[in-house]
């Protein structure tokens, strides 16, 4: 099981799972879930290496550094700490 820490709330997630449902339940606004609106932008504070790589949708919206689209992230394993 992976662990997602979102604004100090700890959420257990199956390894290899897209985090969109978990972060939406925790309060991150999800607009489209397709990676085109950008409303679910999150900042990864720790554990970027535990997430899937940037995909084309994220690159198209200019995500770089520690910014990601919550609807596009898969947590591979380990712990990821983020905020929105």
C-alpha positions as CSV (number, residue, x, y, z in Angstrom):
1,X,0.0,0.0,0.0
2,X,1.2,3.5,-0.9
3,X,0.5,6.5,1.3
4,X,-0.6,9.9,0.1
5,X,-0.3,12.8,2.5
6,X,-2.5,15.7,1.3
7,X,-2.5,18.8,3.4
8,X,-1.6,16.7,6.5
9,X,-4.4,14.1,5.8
10,X,-3.0,10.6,5.3
11,X,-4.7,8.4,2.7
12,X,-3.7,4.8,2.0
13,X,-3.9,3.9,-1.7
14,X,-3.2,0.7,-3.5
15,X,0.2,0.7,-5.4
16,X,-0.3,1.6,-9.0
17,X,-3.6,3.5,-8.5
18,X,-4.6,6.9,-10.0
19,X,-5.0,9.3,-7.1
20,X,-7.9,11.3,-8.6
21,X,-10.7,9.7,-6.5
22,X,-8.7,10.0,-3.3
23,X,-7.7,13.6,-3.7
24,X,-11.3,14.6,-4.8
25,X,-12.7,13.1,-1.6
26,X,-10.0,15.1,0.3
27,X,-11.1,18.4,-1.3
28,X,-9.0,18.9,-4.4
29,X,-11.3,20.4,-7.1
30,X,-11.6,18.1,-10.1
31,X,-13.0,19.7,-13.2
32,X,-12.8,17.3,-16.1
33,X,-10.5,14.4,-15.0
34,X,-9.1,14.4,-18.5
35,X,-6.1,16.6,-17.9
36,X,-7.3,19.6,-20.0
37,X,-8.7,22.1,-17.5
38,X,-5.9,22.3,-14.9
39,X,-8.2,22.8,-11.9
40,X,-6.6,19.9,-10.0
41,X,-3.1,21.2,-10.0
42,X,-1.2,20.0,-7.0
43,X,2.3,20.7,-5.6
44,X,4.3,17.7,-4.7
45,X,6.3,18.4,-1.5
46,X,8.0,15.0,-1.2
47,X,8.0,11.7,-3.1
48,X,7.9,12.9,-6.7
49,X,9.9,9.8,-7.7
50,X,7.0,7.6,-6.4
51,X,4.6,9.1,-8.9
52,X,4.1,8.2,-12.6
53,X,6.1,10.4,-15.0
54,X,4.6,13.5,-16.5
55,X,2.2,12.7,-19.4
56,X,1.4,14.6,-22.5
57,X,-1.7,16.3,-20.9
58,X,0.5,17.7,-18.1
59,X,3.2,18.8,-20.4
60,X,0.6,20.6,-22.6
61,X,-0.6,22.6,-19.5
62,X,3.0,23.5,-18.6
63,X,3.4,21.4,-15.5
64,X,7.0,21.4,-14.5
65,X,9.1,21.3,-11.3
66,X,7.0,20.0,-8.5
67,X,3.6,20.8,-10.1
68,X,1.3,18.0,-11.3
69,X,-2.3,17.4,-12.3
70,X,-3.9,15.3,-9.6
71,X,-6.2,13.7,-12.1
72,X,-3.3,12.3,-14.1
73,X,-1.0,11.0,-11.3
74,X,-0.5,7.4,-10.5
75,X,1.2,6.6,-7.2
76,X,3.5,3.7,-7.9
77,X,4.5,2.9,-4.3
78,X,5.9,4.6,-1.2
79,X,4.8,7.9,0.3
80,X,3.9,11.1,-1.6
81,X,3.3,14.4,0.2
82,X,1.4,17.1,-1.6
83,X,-0.7,20.2,-1.2
84,X,-3.1,22.1,-3.4
